Structure formats: structure tokens, C-alpha cells
Amino acid sequence: MTQQTHGRGAGRNKLELCLELVNQAMKCLSNEDRECVVRLIEELVRANCHNGYVVGKEIAGKVKEIVHDLWLVSDNECRCELLSMLRSLGMSKNWIREMLKLNSKGLNKWLTGCRIDWEGKATRNDVVRQLEDFLRERFGWDEIKMCESVWKFVGVDIEVFRKYGVEPCIWLKGLKELSDLRNPYWLGLAMSDLTVRKGRNDNEIELSLFTTNSIDAIFFPVLLSMIKIPSLVIEWGSARLKVKYVHKPIRLGYYIHLGPNAWPWPIELSAGELERILDGFSDEELAMFMAGLIDGDGSVQYNYKKDAAYVLIVACKNCPKRAILDVLKEVIAKRFGIVGTINQHETADVLVLRGEKAVKLLRRIVKYIHHPIRRIRAELILALHDGRISPEEFERFYEQTEYERGRDDIKRNRGLETLTRAAPQTHTHGESRITKATSWQVYTANRQA
């Protein structure tokens, strides 16, 4: 897999892309290559080639014909997989009925037989995207405004950052490349914070991320929405969290349901299997994987006393993820010539890259880091190292990204409040007003019972 693959169609005319995918799918049909057709149907839908308002009725009609032709030559098991995939992509039941030339009773019979629950979910993605387009057009809301609101809320002076050539919202750049789950970034994230498991039935895979913190409260849903609009669950956090300023933390969970074959990586990996996969990656793919891992269980830090940058990757001491650290240490040394150390602590072990080693790794992976805090720290460290900002300027900027331990830091345990600050409707009613609904109650539906 190359970097170019992830950005397929970038800068290309939408019609040309859709026509190319249609021609490839028809060729695969004639070759009776079902897996190829399924893959291309997914690409066609993700590229919105099925939407007549976007690409015209002729191309949209060809997409329907391809899906219908595949249906006709498939057995029952393959038809169930196809329906499950289309559901996971947010297709409406009306579109499926028209494509298969079935009435409601006939389609429901197939859904029941395939154990697929489609009620109330099929059109949500389209509704959310239409709402988002409306907010952009009428009220000027967009991801940049959301990003700026979050930074202001947690005390980061974005205008001063920009004055010195550091863009606080650079983490949004390149997110569209994550619309493909085959991007190694997702495997890295799954080795850390992302939970991948079977859903409520065998026809689903669930991806979920949970947090109580301010930055992750925005970062996680933005990240998952590259694949599918996530749903939100709000719950009380664990009572084991011992923070004297927090009586009971509010925990936010974001999750998406996908088809059974949508997740391209093994759900459970041994250390040996992970090493084989990483050995098969190109340097760029390994950098993507490392960025995903650091965006989850990693940290980018700077120690003034030691005048050194640090990249840290944490794993619980007695759990399966601990073996990841040994594999990473070996692979990074072999591939990039960067030798780290593993520090052992009471409850967790940490892979540590310090000084020039940390800087060398950050240079390779910085463009793939999307966590807002980790990305801006990486940009600052590289700017300092290259002489683009002075040590005094660096200290002033870096302090704004730090967490104040032992104090009621606005960056911690304020996830729900951060959502209201970043909400699209907040901007439509003025800076001082915070509405009752959170941004992702507007941007997503609440969790189903």
C-alpha cells in the first residue's frame, strides 16, 4: 500500500473518478470476481457515485445496475454480506428497494433472514451531512471554527500561535486519508485506544472510543466520522478515578457499526503476527501506524530541565498489549535506526525515545499525527529544533499545551462541556451562549437502547 493509494481521487474530477470505478466494477463482474466488485461498490458509495444529485442520473443508474447484477449472481450468504455492507455505509432502504426491485415486504424478509436491523439507521448519515452543509452555508460553521472554539476553551491563544507560523488546527489536515480503514493508522489506533469488537450480532463490527477529557471529546468523533457518523453515549465514569476536584466524571463514548468484513485487520494479534505485519509495511505505512499508536496511548513531551524532547508509548504492565512495546522497539530500530528504551513502572511500562531520537521519529510521522495536543507539540518541537522559533517563544507556546497536575485543569474531565463549546448551534447563537444540546447530539444520534 502506498501513500498515493490512500489519497485516491485527490484533485481528480468527481465524474472521472466515478466513471473509472464503474468501468472497473463492470470488468470485475465480467470476470466473475465477486470480491473485486464488492470492494469497488464500497469505493463507489464512499465517493458518492450513487447520488444522482452529485454525479448525474446516468452514473448513479450504472452504480445501481452493478449492485443489482452482483445480487443476481450471488448466493444467499453473499447477498446477506452485501446488504450488511450497504447498511454500514449508510444507504437508505428506499435505495436498496429500488435497486433490487423489491417491495417493502420483500426487503424486510431478506433483512430478517440475514439478521440485519436497519430500523432508524439507514438515512442518518445523509441527514447529518445535509444539516452540516446547512450550517456551513447559513451560519459559517465549519471544522476550523470548531477547532478554534476548543483551543480557546482550554486556554490556547491561537492568534499568537499563527503569528509565529504555527497552525493550531493543522491536525485537521489529511484526515480524509483516514476514510479508508486499510490505512495503517487505524491498526495503530486499535493497538491503543480504539476498541474493535463484534457488535450486537455476527453481521456487525463495532469501533468505539471513550474519554472524559476535553480535547479527546472533539478529536474522537471527528476521527470516527472519517469512516461513518458516530453515535454518542453519555454515562457516569468509573468511581475508581481519584481526582479530588471531580466528584463523578462524565464519560463520553463514540461508536460506529460496520459490516462484518469492513475491518481489514485482525481483531486480535499476537506479538509475532504484529511483527510480520509491520515488517510488510513500507516506511510511510509504518509512519502511519506509529502516528495512530501515538494518537492513542502515546505522548509527545518536552523537558525543560533536560532540554530534550520525548516520545512515549505506554502499555499496561500485565496485559496482551505489553508485548507491543518489544515489537515496536525492535522494528523502529531496524527500520529507522532509532533505538528506544523500555522503562518499567509499577502498573505500566513505557517505550521511551529521547532527544534526537524523538526528533528523528517526529520528523517521519508528524504529518500523520492528528491528536490536537500531540500534533501541535510535535510541530513546536520541530520548529524549535530547526530554529524557526526561539527557546523563549517555544516555552510560551508549549506551556499552553501542558496539563496542570494536581489542579482543576480545564483540559481534563471537561469532555461534555467542551462539546457544548464546539457545537455548531453555539456559533449560530453567539459566542456567549451555550445551548443545552451538545455538538454531537446535533452531529450524531443518541445511542440506541
N, C-alpha and C positions, 0 to 999 in steps of 0.2 A: 504494500500500500504506500502510495506516495502522497506528499502534501497536496499535489495537484488534484488527486482523486477526491480529497475532502472538499475542495472548493469547486467541484464540478459545476459548470454552467456559469461561474462567476464572470460578469461582464459580457455574457452572451445573451443575445436576443431570446426572450422567452419562447417565442414561436419556433425558432430554430431548435432550441433545446427540446421542446415537446415533440416536434416532428422527428428528430433524431431518435428519441426514446421510443416513439410509436413504431418507427421502422425497425428498430432493434427487437422490440417485442414481437412484431409480426414475423420476423425472421426466426426468432426462437420458437414461436408457435409452429411454424412450418417444419422445424427440426425436432418437434416434439420434446423440447427441453423445458419441462414444466418449472423447474427451479429458476431458470433464467427468466421466464415470463413473470413469475411471482415477484422476483426482485425488481424487475422493470416496472411492474404495476405499482409497487410501493414508491419507486422514484417518480413515476408519473403523478401520483396523488400528492406526494410531498412538494412537487414542483407546481401544483395547482393546474395540471394539464387537463383535468377532468371538468374544470369550471369554465363553462361556455362564456361567461361574462368576462373572463380574463383572456382566454385564448381563442374564442370563437366557437361556434356550434360544430363546425366540421371536425376540428381536432378533438373536442370533447366527445363527439359522437364516436370517433375512432377508438378512444380510450374505453368507452362502454363496450364497443364491439370486441375488443381484445379480452376484456374481463368475461364477457358472455361466452366467447369462443373457448376460453380456458375452462369455464364452468361446464360446458358441454362435453369436453373430453376428459373430465376429472371423475374419479370415483368419490364415494361419499366422504371418506376421510379427508381427501384433498379439498373437497368443497367446504367442509367444516373449517379447515385451516384457512381457506381463502376468506370465508365470512368473518372469522375471528380477526384476521389481519385488517380487513376493511373497517371493522368496528373500531379496532385500536387506532386507526388512522383518522377517526372522527367522521367517517362517511355517514350520511343520513340514510334512514330506512327507505325513504322515498326514492333516493338514487338507486339503491340496491333493487328495489321492486321494479323500477323502470328498466334497469339493466338486465335483470333476469326474466323480465316479462312475467312476473308473478303478482297475484293479488295479496292483500294483507294476510289473509288466512294461510296462503301457501308459504309466504315468507316466514310467518310465525311458526309454522310447522317445522321448517328447516332449523330455525333458531332453537326451538325446543329440543329437537333431535340432536343438535350439536351442543346443547347445554350452554348456550350463549345468552346472557342477559343484556339486552340492548335498550331497555326502557330508560328514558330520561337522559341518555348519554350521547346519543348519536350526533346531535346537532350542536352540542355545547361549544365545541371548538370554533365553529363558524360564527356563532352568536358572539363569543368573546372577541374574536378578531374584528367583527363588524363594530362592536362597541369601542374597541381600541382605536379603530380608524376614525370613528366619530369624534372621540376625544382629541385625537391629533388634529383633525380638521377644524373643529369648532372652538376648542379651548387651548390648543397649542401644547397639550401634554405629550410627552414622549419619554423614552428611557433616560435621556440625558437629564431632563427635569427631575425624574425620579431619583437618579443618582445624585444630583446636586442637593436635593432635599435631605437625603440620608446623610451625606457628608456634613451639611450644615447642622443637622440634628445632633451629630456626635462630636461637633466642635472642630471640624476641619475647615480652614479658611481656603476655599477652593480658588478664589481670585488671586491670592498671593502665590499659590502653587503655580497657577497658569502664567503669572507674570514672570516666573523664573523658568518657564518652559517645561513644567511637569504637569501632565494632564491627569487629574484625579479620576476621570471617568474612562480612562484608557482600557480598563478591564472589560468594557462592553465591546471593544474591537475584536473581531474574529469569532464572536460567539456563534455565528451562523454555521461555521465549520463543524460545530457540535451537533448539527441536525442529523448527522449520521452516527448511529451508535457504534459503528465499526471504528470510529476514531479512537485510538488507544487511550485518549484522555479518560474515557468512560471506564475502561478497565482499571486505570489508576485510581479513579474516584471510588470504584467498587472495592478496591483493596483497602479503603479507608472509611469514609463517612457514609457512602451510598449503600443502602441495603437492597439487595436483589433477591427476590424470593417468589415462589409460586403464589398466585393470587387466590381468590376465593374458590376457584375451580381450576381444573387442569388446562383450561384454554386461556389462561392469563399468566402474565409475569408482572409483578409489582415492583416498581422502583420507588424508594422513599428516602427522604431526608428530614431529620428532626433537629430543632435548635431552640434555645431560649434567647440567643444573643441578637443584638441589633443588626449587625452587618449581614450575618447569615440569613436573617429573616427576609431580606431582599434578594441576596445572592442566590439562595437555593431555588426559589420559584422561577427566577429569571433563567437559571441554568436548565431546570427541567422543562421549561416551556420551549426550549430549542427542539425538543422531541414531541411534546404534547402539552397542552394546557393542563397544569397540575391542579389537583383538588387540595383543599385545605382542611386540616383538623386542628382545633384548639383545645388543649387539655391542661390540667394541672401537672406540673413537673414533679419529679421524684422528691420525696421528703428528705432523701439522703443528702441532697445538695446543701452543704453547710456554708451559707453566706449570711452573715449577721444582718445585712441590710435588706435581705429578701425574705419575707415571711413565707411565701409559697410561690415558686416560679411558674410562669405561664409558658407552656411548651407548644411550639408550633410544628406541625408535621405537614409535609408536602409529598404527594404521591401521584403516580400515574400508573395506569394499567395498560399493558401492551399484549399483543398476540403471543402465543406460546413460543414462536420461533423468532420473535423480534430481537431478543437479547443475543448478540452474536458471540459472547464469551462464555466460558464455563462458569457456572454459578459457584461451584466450589473448586478450589485449586490447591494442589499440594505445592510445596516449595519447588520440587523438581519440574512440575508442569509449568509453573510460572517462569522458571528459568528458561525452559525451552521456548516459551512464547516470546520472552524478552530477547533471547538470542536471535530470534527470527525477525525482529523489528529492525528497520533502518534507523540511522542516528536520529532523524527527525521524529520518527514514530516513538522511539524511546524517550525523546524530549517531551512529547505529548503525554506519554504515560506518566513521566515524572511530575509534570505540571498538575495532572489530575490527582496524583497521590498527595502532593504538597497542598493543593487546594482543600484536601480533606483533612488528613492527620498531620500535615506539615506546618512549619513555621519559618518565617523569614525574619531575622532579627539583627540588630547591631548593638555591640557592647562598646560603650564609650571608653571605659577603663582600659580595655584590652585593644581598643582601636581596631576592631575586627568585625566582619560580617559573619553571620551564621545561617546555615540552612539545616533545619532539624526535622526529622521524621520519627514520629512516636508510634510505638506499638505496645499493647498491654503485655505484661511480663509472661503470664502463663496462659496464652491463648494461641489459636492457629495463626493469627496474623504476625506473631513474633518472628516466625521463620522468614517473613518477607524481608526483614532488615538484613539478614545474612545474604540473601539472594541479591538485594539491591547493592549492598556494599561490594560484592564481587563483580556484578555486571557493570556498575559505574566505573570501577577501577579498570576493568578490562576494555570497556568501550571508549570512555572519555579520559582515561588516565587520571581520574580524581579518586584519591584514596581517603575514605572516611573512617571514622572510629565509631564503635558502638559503646555507649555509656550505659551502665546498668544502675537502675534506681530501685526503690522499694517495690513499687507497683507497676512500673513501666520501664522499657528500655528505649534508648534514643539513638538513631543514626545521626551523627554529627559531622557536618562539613564546615570547616572554619577558615576564615581569612581568604587567601587567594583561591583556595579550593571552592569555597562558597561562591565567590565572584565568578569563577570559571563556569560553574554549573548554572548560575543565574543567567549568564550570557546566552547559554544554549536554550534555556527553557522560558525566559521571561515573556516572550510573545505568546506563549500558550497558557500562562497563568491568568486566571480570571477572578480569583477571590480578591475583592477590592482592597483589603488591607495588605495582603501578601504581594499583590501586583504593584501597588504604589510604593511599598517598602523596597521591592526589588528595583524599581525604576530609580528611586532615590539613591540606593547604594551604588548602582552603576553610574549615576550622574556624579556622585562624589568621587568614585574611583577614577573616572575619566576627566575630572577637573571641571565639569560643567557647572557645578555649584561649589561654594566654599564650605569648609567644615562648619562655620557658624550658621550658614543658611541650612545646611543639612540637619544640624541639631534642632533648629527651629521648626523645620518641617517634620522631622521624624518624631519629635515629641508629641505632635498632634495625632499620630497613629498609635501611640502606646496605650496600653491598658493600665490604669492605676490600681495596683493590687492593694487590697485591704480597705478600699474606699468604694463608695457607691458610684462606680464608673458608668457613664451613660452608654458605653459600648457593650455593656454586659446586662443580660437579663431584662432587656427592654424590647424584645422582639415585637410584641404586639403593638406597642406604642410606635415603634419605627414604621410598621405597616401603615398606620394611620397618617403619619407624616408624609409618606411617599405616595399615598393614594392619589389616583387621577382626580377624584372628585374634590380633594383638598385644594388642588390648584385651580379648579373651576370656581371655588368659593372664596379665594383669597388666602394669603399666607397665614393669617392669624386664626383661621377657623379649622378645627379638627372635627371631622364628622364621625358618627358612630360606626359606620361600616369601615372595614379595613380595605386596603387596596386590592388584596387578593380575594376579598368577598365580592368585589366588583369584577376582578380579573379572573376569578375561578368560582366554581360552585362549592358549597359546603360538603363535607364528607357524607356519603350515603350511609344510612343505618345498616 
